[in-house]
Amino acid sequence: MIKNIIFDFGDIFINLDKPAVFKALANVGYIEVTPELDDIFKAYEMGLMTSENFILKLNEIFPSATPKELKDAWNSILLDFPENRLLFLEQLAAEKKYRLFLLSNTNEIHIEYVINAMGEAQFNRFKDCFEKFYLSHEIKLRKPNKDIYEFVLNENNLIAEETFFIDDTQENTAASAALGIKSWNLLVGKEDIIQLKTKL
């Protein structure tokens, strides 16, 4: 019996344009994700460097870009947050049938942008639906690493088999499923979080 639900954020609630960052960086010389870039992205997502250092490191790789251009490119992935998803989540929270958690690979620049774009009142409506709101840069862990799921389970005394996890990235749901968590790899464009109750 499912008692707990853990949600991803990007492409579950807020729409993303994942190729947009690299299209924007192409204007300043980006060709492909090098191992160096991948390390920088992951370290920043885990809160292992400040936002200032993150932009500085990108600027070293793309010296023809201004810091603002790099920040704008980084935020270009973020699109809209459909109101029907927020209303669905609020209704789910109001039913008090499940313990609700957010678990997102999110960095400081992105979350600041989201709060500004949504407005603080609407963002707080979203955040208030969850018992705990876990962002990778704050807890220094990231999906699909096993330890991030164990952290959430242990900190909240959750039993894996009583827990349901939703994420749009197959690698992330495979990792959670390996721990016994019932997992839904949501297919973006074909499925929507508002269909959740048909999956439980």
N, C-alpha and C positions, 0 to 999 in steps of 0.2 A: 504494500500500500504506500503510495507516494504521500509524503508529509512535507517535503521541502522542495522548493524550486529555485534553481540558480540560473540567472539570465546573463548572457553576454549583452553588450550595449550596441556596438556598431553593426549595422545591417540586421539587427534584431529590432531595435527601437528607432535609432537614428539611421537614415539612409546614408550610404557611403558611395563615393566614386573612387574606388581604389586605384585605378590607373592615373587619376588626375595629378597626383603628386609627381609622378615620373614624366608626364607630359609637360608639366610646368617646369620641372628641372631640366628638361631637354633644351629649353631656351637658354640655359646657362652652361651647357656642355655635358649634361648627363647622357650616358649611353646605356649602362646596365648597372645593376646592383653588384658592386664589388664586395669581396669579403670585408674590406675595411668599412664600407658604408653599412653593410648588414650588422656588423659589430656595433657601430655607432647607434643605429636605430634601436637595436635590442637593449643596449646599455641605457639609452635615454628612456625607453619604455619601462625599464626596471628602476628608474629613479637613481641611476648610478652616476649621473652627471646633471648639472644644473641646465636650465633652459638656455642661459647665456653661453655656457660652454658648448652646448649642442649646436647652437647657431654658429659659434666661432669655428667649430670643427668643420661644419658644412661649408663655411666661408673659405676655409683653407683648401677644400677640395674644389669649390666653385668660386674662385676669386673674382670673376667678372660680375657676380651677383651682389646686390646690396643685402644686408641683414633682413630688411623688410621684405624684399623679393623672396628670400628663402623662407621666411616665416609664412608669407602668403601662399607659397607653393606647398608648404607642409600642411597648411590648413585647407587646401583645395579639395581634399578627400571628403570633407564634412559637408553634408547636404541638409535636408530638412528632417524634422521629427514629426511625422503625421499625428494629428490630434487623436485620431481614432485608436491608435496604439496606446497613447497615454490614458485615454478613457477606459480602455480595456483593462489596463494594468491597475488603475484606480479601483475599478469594480472588483477585480480579483483580490486586491488587498483588503477591500471592505468586507469581503466574504469571510475573511480570517480562517479559511480552510487550510491554507498552506503557509509555511514560513517562507518568506521571499528574500532572495539575496541577489545582488548584482556582482558579477565578477568580470572585469574588463581589462584587456591590455590597452591601457590609455595613458597618455603622457600629459604633462602639465600644460603645454601649449594648447593641445587639443581640448582639454577640459575647460580651460579658460575661454577658449573661443566658443565652445558649446554653451556655456553659461551666458555669455554676452549675446549670442545669437538667439537663444531661447528666451532670455530674460530671467532674472533671478527667481521671480515668482513661479514661473512655469517649471524651471529646473527643480525648484524645491518641491513642487507637486510630484515630480518624478522621483526624486530622491526619497521623499517621505513614504513612498510605497514599500520600501525595503527595510528589513530588520538590520541588515548590514550592507554597506556600499563599498565594495572592494575595487580599488583601482591599482593596476600593476605598479605604477610609479610610487605609490604610497606604501605598498607592502613589500616592495623590492623583490617581487616574484612575477613570473609571467607564464601564460599558457604557451605551449602545451606541456610545460615541465610538470612532472608528477607532484612536486612539492607544493605547488599552488593549490591543487585540489585537496591534498591532505591537510593543508593549513586551514582551509575553509571548513572541512569536515570536523577537524579536531577542535578548532576554536569555538565551534557552535554545537558540539556534541551531536553531530548529524551521523546517521547510519547511511552508508553509501547506497544500499538497496532501497532505502526510503526516499532517495533524493533523485530529482530530475534536473538535467542540465541541458540548456539550449545554446547553441553556438552556430555561426554560419561557416566556420572553418572545420573541415573534416578532420584535420590533424588534432584539433582541440577536443572534438567529441570522441575520437578514437582513444585519446589519452584518458579521458574521464571514464569511458566505458570499461577500460582495462582495470579500473579500480572498483568496478561493480556499480557505478552510477548509471542509471538509466539515461540515455543521451539521445538528443534529437539534433541531427545536423540539418538545420533549416536551409532549404534551397532558395536562395534569394531570387526573387522574380517569379517563383513558382509557388512559394508558400509564404505565409505571414504569421507573425506571433499571435495574432488574434484567433488563429485556429488551434491554439494551444490545447484546449480541452479535448480536442479529438485525438490528441497524441498521448495524453496521460494514461 
